[in-house]
Amino acid sequence: MKNLGAYIQAAVYIVAGLNHFVKPKMYLAIMPPYIPAHTQMVFWSGVAEVVLGVGMLFPATRSYAAWGLILLLISVFPANVFMAASEQFASLSPWIRWGRLPIQGLLIWWAYRYTRVH
């Protein structure tokens, strides 16, 4: 059952990472102004999600990928805070904007479950 969770997590990150290349404007819009090189950040975070998602598929790389996902989730948290607090996104429901923040914590916990080598 634990492998199933890793495979689901892999699929989530691979799809999310590929979405950075399909809809980059969506990710560019939530980049805080103080972060430099928005286009490159969106590109490389997409690459990281795909690579780390693939890493979750294999027991030999799963622990490293899980730690990478935790670091990635922490690094993109400022974009989620910016989206939640920015008037630019006021048309979105506050439940969507602010609800993303605790979900980040759940995603970190989910990845952490795979940090131990079995």
DOKEMI-528248 format. One record per atom (N, C-alpha, C): residue number from 1; x, y, z; atom name; residue in one letter. Coordinates in pm, whole numbers, plus 50000, padded with zeros to 5 digits. Last residue first. Layout:
<nodes>
(NUM,(X,Y,Z),CA,A)
...
</nodes>
This chain:
<nodes>
(118,(51388,50190,50284),N,H)
(118,(51332,50064,50334),CA,H)
(118,(51402,49946,50275),C,H)
(117,(51483,50503,50396),N,V)
(117,(51513,50395,50302),CA,V)
(117,(51462,50266,50364),C,V)
(116,(51265,50772,50454),N,R)
(116,(51343,50661,50510),CA,R)
(116,(51363,50554,50403),C,R)
(115,(51098,50942,50326),N,T)
(115,(51238,50982,50340),CA,T)
(115,(51326,50871,50396),C,T)
(114,(50828,50915,50299),N,Y)
(114,(50912,50836,50209),CA,Y)
(114,(51061,50870,50222),C,Y)
(113,(50704,51093,50465),N,R)
(113,(50678,50950,50489),CA,R)
(113,(50769,50860,50405),C,R)
(112,(50753,51335,50346),N,Y)
(112,(50838,51293,50458),CA,Y)
(112,(50822,51144,50488),C,Y)
(111,(50541,51364,50168),N,A)
(111,(50674,51335,50116),CA,A)
(111,(50764,51281,50227),C,A)
(110,(50340,51419,50358),N,W)
(110,(50327,51305,50269),CA,W)
(110,(50464,51266,50211),C,W)
(109,(50435,51659,50471),N,W)
(109,(50419,51538,50554),CA,W)
(109,(50414,51414,50468),C,W)
(108,(50415,51821,50243),N,I)
(108,(50545,51798,50306),CA,I)
(108,(50540,51673,50393),C,I)
(107,(50139,51816,50207),N,L)
(107,(50226,51760,50103),CA,L)
(107,(50367,51733,50156),C,L)
(106,(50058,51947,50440),N,L)
(106,(50019,51808,50418),CA,L)
(106,(50106,51741,50312),C,L)
(105,(50166,52201,50387),N,G)
(105,(50210,52123,50504),CA,G)
(105,(50176,51976,50490),C,G)
(104,(50015,52272,50165),N,Q)
(104,(50161,52258,50152),CA,Q)
(104,(50217,52175,50268),C,Q)
(103,(49768,52299,50280),N,I)
(103,(49790,52184,50192),CA,I)
(103,(49939,52163,50169),C,I)
(102,(49785,52543,50409),N,P)
(102,(49795,52420,50490),CA,P)
(102,(49814,52294,50405),C,P)
(101,(49777,52699,50157),N,L)
(101,(49888,52706,50253),CA,L)
(101,(49895,52582,50343),C,L)
(100,(49542,52673,50015),N,R)
(100,(49665,52614,49959),CA,R)
(100,(49777,52607,50063),C,R)
(99,(49355,52825,50143),N,G)
(99,(49353,52681,50164),CA,G)
(99,(49477,52610,50110),C,G)
(98,(49378,53080,50048),N,W)
(98,(49439,53051,50178),CA,W)
(98,(49444,52901,50206),C,W)
(97,(49253,53046,49789),N,R)
(97,(49381,53117,49807),CA,R)
(97,(49450,53076,49937),C,R)
(96,(49019,52901,49842),N,I)
(96,(49118,52850,49747),CA,I)
(96,(49253,52913,49775),C,I)
(95,(48893,53064,50027),N,W)
(95,(48916,52923,50060),CA,W)
(95,(49020,52862,49967),C,W)
(94,(48859,53303,49890),N,P)
(94,(48961,53296,49996),CA,P)
(94,(48991,53152,50037),C,P)
(93,(48819,53262,49539),N,S)
(93,(48767,53240,49673),CA,S)
(93,(48881,53240,49775),C,S)
(92,(48949,53516,49328),N,L)
(92,(48942,53376,49370),CA,L)
(92,(48888,53367,49511),C,L)
(91,(48969,53788,49317),N,S)
(91,(48851,53728,49253),CA,S)
(91,(48839,53579,49285),C,S)
(90,(49213,53850,49426),N,A)
(90,(49095,53868,49511),CA,A)
(90,(48969,53807,49449),C,A)
(89,(49462,53849,49318),N,F)
(89,(49386,53723,49313),CA,F)
(89,(49259,53730,49397),C,F)
(88,(49565,54097,49366),N,Q)
(88,(49559,54054,49227),CA,Q)
(88,(49472,53928,49212),C,Q)
(87,(49608,54123,49630),N,E)
(87,(49480,54172,49578),CA,E)
(87,(49457,54129,49434),C,E)
(86,(49775,53855,49789),N,S)
(86,(49773,53957,49686),CA,S)
(86,(49631,53994,49643),C,S)
(85,(49776,53640,49964),N,A)
(85,(49766,53775,50019),CA,A)
(85,(49748,53885,49914),C,A)
(84,(49794,53408,49808),N,A)
(84,(49690,53420,49910),CA,A)
(84,(49667,53565,49952),C,A)
(83,(50020,53460,49650),N,M)
(83,(49889,53440,49587),CA,M)
(83,(49777,53460,49689),C,M)
(82,(50215,53469,49852),N,F)
(82,(50190,53586,49768),CA,F)
(82,(50053,53576,49703),C,F)
(81,(50201,53205,49941),N,V)
(81,(50166,53314,50033),CA,V)
(81,(50134,53439,49954),C,V)
(80,(50292,53078,49712),N,N)
(80,(50157,53050,49760),CA,N)
(80,(50110,53156,49858),C,N)
(79,(50550,53179,49698),N,A)
(79,(50458,53206,49587),CA,A)
(79,(50313,53180,49630),C,A)
(78,(50665,53074,49936),N,P)
(78,(50643,53219,49922),CA,P)
(78,(50548,53255,49806),C,P)
(77,(50677,52791,49871),N,F)
(77,(50578,52843,49966),CA,F)
(77,(50559,52994,49955),C,F)
(76,(50878,52689,49722),N,V)
(76,(50768,52753,49648),CA,V)
(76,(50662,52811,49741),C,V)
(75,(51049,52581,49916),N,S)
(75,(51098,52692,49832),CA,S)
(75,(50985,52760,49754),C,S)
(74,(50901,52375,50027),N,I)
(74,(50938,52488,50112),CA,I)
(74,(50977,52608,50025),C,I)
(73,(50889,52208,49804),N,L)
(73,(50765,52262,49862),CA,L)
(73,(50793,52381,49953),C,L)
(72,(51164,52148,49774),N,L)
(72,(51090,52220,49669),CA,L)
(72,(50964,52284,49725),C,L)
(71,(51214,52004,50008),N,L)
(71,(51286,52130,49982),CA,L)
(71,(51214,52214,49877),C,L)
(70,(51041,51788,49959),N,I)
(70,(51024,51871,50079),CA,I)
(70,(51092,52006,50058),C,I)
(69,(51155,51684,49726),N,L)
(69,(51019,51740,49723),CA,L)
(69,(50993,51829,49843),C,L)
(68,(51399,51594,49829),N,G)
(68,(51396,51700,49727),CA,G)
(68,(51260,51765,49718),C,G)
(67,(51309,51390,49994),N,W)
(67,(51377,51506,50054),CA,W)
(67,(51378,51623,49956),C,W)
(66,(51207,51226,49788),N,A)
(66,(51118,51278,49892),CA,A)
(66,(51180,51399,49961),C,A)
(65,(51438,51163,49646),N,A)
(65,(51332,51239,49580),CA,A)
(65,(51238,51301,49684),C,A)
(64,(51571,51009,49837),N,Y)
(64,(51632,51134,49788),CA,Y)
(64,(51526,51224,49724),C,Y)
(63,(51387,50796,49859),N,S)
(63,(51420,50877,49976),CA,S)
(63,(51480,51012,49935),C,S)
(62,(51382,50690,49590),N,R)
(62,(51263,50746,49655),CA,R)
(62,(51296,50837,49773),C,R)
(61,(51575,50556,49458),N,T)
(61,(51585,50703,49458),CA,T)
(61,(51474,50769,49539),C,T)
(60,(51514,50287,49492),N,A)
(60,(51654,50330,49509),CA,A)
(60,(51668,50482,49519),C,A)
(59,(51240,50262,49424),N,P)
(59,(51284,50252,49564),CA,P)
(59,(51426,50305,49588),C,P)
(58,(51096,50488,49198),N,F)
(58,(51196,50383,49218),CA,F)
(58,(51244,50379,49362),C,F)
(57,(50924,50702,49184),N,L)
(57,(50881,50575,49127),CA,L)
(57,(50973,50458,49163),C,L)
(56,(51041,50935,49268),N,M)
(56,(50951,50867,49361),CA,M)
(56,(50908,50729,49311),C,M)
(55,(51169,51026,49039),N,G)
(55,(51248,50966,49146),CA,G)
(55,(51164,50892,49248),C,G)
(54,(50957,51146,48909),N,V)
(54,(51013,51022,48853),CA,V)
(54,(51095,50950,48960),C,V)
(53,(50938,51369,49082),N,G)
(53,(50826,51276,49066),CA,G)
(53,(50873,51143,49010),C,G)
(52,(51183,51489,49031),N,L)
(52,(51158,51434,49165),CA,L)
(52,(51040,51338,49163),C,L)
(51,(51142,51563,48761),N,V)
(51,(51254,51477,48800),CA,V)
(51,(51229,51411,48936),C,V)
(50,(50911,51729,48784),N,V)
(50,(50911,51610,48698),CA,V)
(50,(51021,51513,48743),C,V)
(49,(50999,51928,48962),N,E)
(49,(50881,51846,48994),CA,E)
(49,(50879,51718,48911),C,E)
(48,(51218,52035,48819),N,A)
(48,(51239,51969,48949),CA,A)
(48,(51121,51880,48985),C,A)
(47,(51087,52148,48600),N,V)
(47,(51185,52041,48579),CA,V)
(47,(51203,51963,48709),C,V)
(46,(50941,52344,48741),N,G)
(46,(50872,52240,48664),CA,G)
(46,(50962,52121,48639),C,G)
(45,(51148,52498,48836),N,S)
(45,(51063,52430,48935),CA,S)
(45,(50980,52322,48865),C,S)
(44,(51252,52589,48594),N,W)
(44,(51331,52496,48674),CA,W)
(44,(51249,52429,48784),C,W)
(43,(51037,52758,48500),N,F)
(43,(51091,52648,48420),CA,F)
(43,(51160,52545,48510),C,F)
(42,(51009,52939,48710),N,V)
(42,(50896,52855,48672),CA,V)
(42,(50945,52734,48594),C,V)
(41,(51266,53054,48702),N,M)
(41,(51218,52987,48824),CA,M)
(41,(51102,52893,48792),C,M)
(40,(51269,53169,48450),N,Q)
(40,(51362,53062,48480),CA,Q)
(40,(51317,52984,48604),C,Q)
(39,(51070,53365,48484),N,T)
(39,(51057,53263,48380),CA,T)
(39,(51147,53144,48409),C,T)
(38,(51176,53524,48703),N,H)
(38,(51049,53450,48711),CA,H)
(38,(51040,53337,48609),C,H)
(37,(51416,53647,48819),N,A)
(37,(51416,53550,48709),CA,A)
(37,(51292,53461,48708),C,A)
(36,(51374,53692,49179),N,P)
(36,(51427,53725,49046),CA,P)
(36,(51400,53614,48944),C,P)
(35,(51121,53793,49396),N,I)
(35,(51193,53675,49344),CA,I)
(35,(51244,53711,49204),C,I)
(34,(50967,54011,49451),N,Y)
(34,(51104,54012,49502),CA,Y)
(34,(51185,53890,49459),C,Y)
(33,(50709,53957,49353),N,P)
(33,(50796,54050,49281),CA,P)
(33,(50942,54047,49327),C,P)
(32,(50618,53609,49351),N,P)
(32,(50634,53737,49423),CA,P)
(32,(50732,53827,49350),C,P)
(31,(50424,53452,49109),N,M)
(31,(50561,53476,49154),CA,M)
(31,(50568,53610,49228),C,M)
(30,(50184,53404,48995),N,I)
(30,(50191,53395,49141),CA,I)
(30,(50332,53415,49196),C,I)
(29,(50221,53427,48720),N,A)
(29,(50133,53523,48787),CA,A)
(29,(50146,53519,48939),C,A)
(28,(50372,53207,48650),N,L)
(28,(50436,53338,48648),CA,L)
(28,(50354,53440,48726),C,L)
(27,(50176,53011,48654),N,Y)
(27,(50281,53009,48756),CA,Y)
(27,(50354,53143,48764),C,Y)
(26,(50022,53086,48435),N,M)
(26,(49957,53064,48564),CA,M)
(26,(50061,53071,48677),C,M)
(25,(50205,53082,48226),N,K)
(25,(50150,53212,48271),CA,K)
(25,(50085,53201,48409),C,K)
(24,(50257,52813,48165),N,P)
(24,(50353,52889,48246),CA,P)
(24,(50298,53021,48299),C,P)
(23,(50116,52561,48091),N,K)
(23,(50051,52686,48136),CA,K)
(23,(50146,52770,48221),C,K)
(22,(50305,52373,48008),N,V)
(22,(50180,52388,47933),CA,V)
(22,(50115,52523,47965),C,V)
(21,(50506,52380,48191),N,F)
(21,(50542,52405,48051),CA,F)
(21,(50419,52426,47964),C,F)
(20,(50380,52320,48427),N,H)
(20,(50462,52442,48422),CA,H)
(20,(50496,52480,48278),C,H)
(19,(50278,52068,48380),N,N)
(19,(50186,52182,48368),CA,N)
(19,(50261,52316,48367),C,N)
(18,(50485,51905,48450),N,L)
(18,(50458,51924,48308),CA,L)
(18,(50367,52043,48285),C,L)
(17,(50446,51920,48731),N,G)
(17,(50569,51972,48668),CA,G)
(17,(50549,51998,48520),C,G)
(16,(50201,51792,48763),N,A)
(16,(50216,51933,48803),CA,A)
(16,(50338,51995,48737),C,A)
(15,(50272,51534,48670),N,V)
(15,(50168,51612,48601),CA,V)
(15,(50181,51760,48635),C,V)
(14,(50469,51473,48862),N,I)
(14,(50503,51471,48719),CA,I)
(14,(50401,51554,48641),C,I)
(13,(50325,51492,49102),N,Y)
(13,(50434,51586,49074),CA,Y)
(13,(50475,51586,48928),C,Y)
(12,(50131,51287,49070),N,V)
(12,(50090,51425,49102),CA,V)
(12,(50201,51523,49064),C,V)
(11,(50291,51060,49030),N,A)
(11,(50202,51108,48923),CA,A)
(11,(50161,51253,48946),C,A)
(10,(50413,51042,49284),N,A)
(10,(50493,51060,49163),CA,A)
(10,(50408,51117,49050),C,A)
(9,(50190,50991,49442),N,Q)
(9,(50266,51114,49462),CA,Q)
(9,(50352,51144,49339),C,Q)
(8,(50128,50739,49344),N,I)
(8,(50030,50849,49330),CA,I)
(8,(50102,50983,49343),C,I)
(7,(50357,50603,49422),N,Y)
(7,(50324,50613,49280),CA,Y)
(7,(50223,50725,49255),C,Y)
(6,(50339,50623,49698),N,A)
(6,(50455,50681,49630),CA,A)
(6,(50426,50699,49482),C,A)
(5,(50102,50480,49742),N,G)
(5,(50110,50622,49777),CA,G)
(5,(50226,50692,49709),C,G)
(4,(50191,50228,49660),N,L)
(4,(50083,50293,49587),CA,L)
(4,(50083,50443,49615),C,L)
(3,(50375,50166,49857),N,N)
(3,(50422,50192,49722),CA,N)
(3,(50316,50263,49639),C,N)
(2,(50201,50119,50070),N,K)
(2,(50289,50236,50077),CA,K)
(2,(50344,50269,49938),C,K)
(1,(50082,49880,50000),N,M)
(1,(50000,50000,50000),CA,M)
(1,(50087,50127,50000),C,M)
</nodes>
